C-alpha cells in the first residue's frame, strides 16, 4: 500500500513548525540540529516541487494580429 504524496502546503507547514520550535527554544540543542537537518531536506523538496510546477506552466502571448500563442514557461535565470 503506497503512501499519499505530501503536498507542497503540507511540506511548507511542517517547515514552518520546525522553524517556530527552534526559534522559541522549545527543544534542546541536539533536537534542534536534527530538526534543522529535516528542515533543510524540506526546503529542497519545496524547491523541487516549485521547479516542477514552473515547468508545467505555459505562457499565453497575444500576437500583433490578435491571435494567441501558447509557449512553454521559461524561468528567469537563477541569481547566484
C-alpha positions in Angstrom: 0.0 0.0 0.0 1.7 3.2 -1.1 1.5 6.4 0.9 -0.2 9.5 -0.4 2.4 12.1 -1.7 2.9 15.0 0.7 1.6 18.3 -0.8 3.6 21.5 -1.1 1.3 23.1 1.5 1.9 20.2 4.0 5.6 20.3 3.5 5.7 24.1 4.0 3.6 23.8 7.1 6.0 21.3 8.6 8.9 23.5 7.7 7.2 26.5 9.4 6.5 24.3 12.5 10.2 23.3 12.7 11.3 26.9 12.4 8.9 28.1 15.1 10.1 25.3 17.5 13.7 26.2 17.0 13.1 30.0 17.3 11.1 29.6 20.5 13.8 27.4 22.1 11.2 24.7 22.8 13.7 21.9 22.0 17.3 21.2 23.1 20.4 21.6 21.0 20.6 18.0 19.6 16.9 18.0 18.7 17.4 21.5 17.1 20.2 20.2 15.0 18.1 17.2 13.9 15.1 19.4 13.1 17.4 21.8 11.2 18.6 18.9 9.0 14.9 17.8 8.5 14.1 21.4 7.6 16.8 21.7 5.0 15.5 18.5 3.4 12.0 20.0 3.4 13.4 23.2 1.7 14.9 21.1 -1.1 11.6 19.3 -1.5 9.7 22.6 -1.7 12.2 23.9 -4.3 11.8 20.8 -6.4 8.0 21.0 -6.3 8.1 24.6 -7.3 10.5 23.9 -10.2 8.3 21.1 -11.5 5.3 23.4 -11.2 7.1 26.2 -13.1 7.9 23.8 -15.9 4.3 22.9 -16.3 3.1 26.5 -16.6 2.5 27.8 -20.1 2.5 31.4 -21.0 -0.1 32.9 -23.4 1.1 35.8 -25.6 -1.1 37.9 -27.9 0.4 38.3 -31.4 0.3 41.5 -33.3 -2.6 40.1 -35.4 -4.6 39.5 -32.3 -4.2 35.7 -32.2 -3.0 33.9 -29.2 0.3 31.9 -28.9 1.0 29.4 -26.2 4.6 28.9 -25.2 6.3 27.0 -22.5 7.3 28.8 -19.4 10.9 29.8 -19.3 12.0 30.5 -15.7 14.3 33.5 -15.2 17.9 32.7 -14.6 18.6 31.9 -11.0 20.6 34.6 -9.1 23.9 33.3 -7.8 
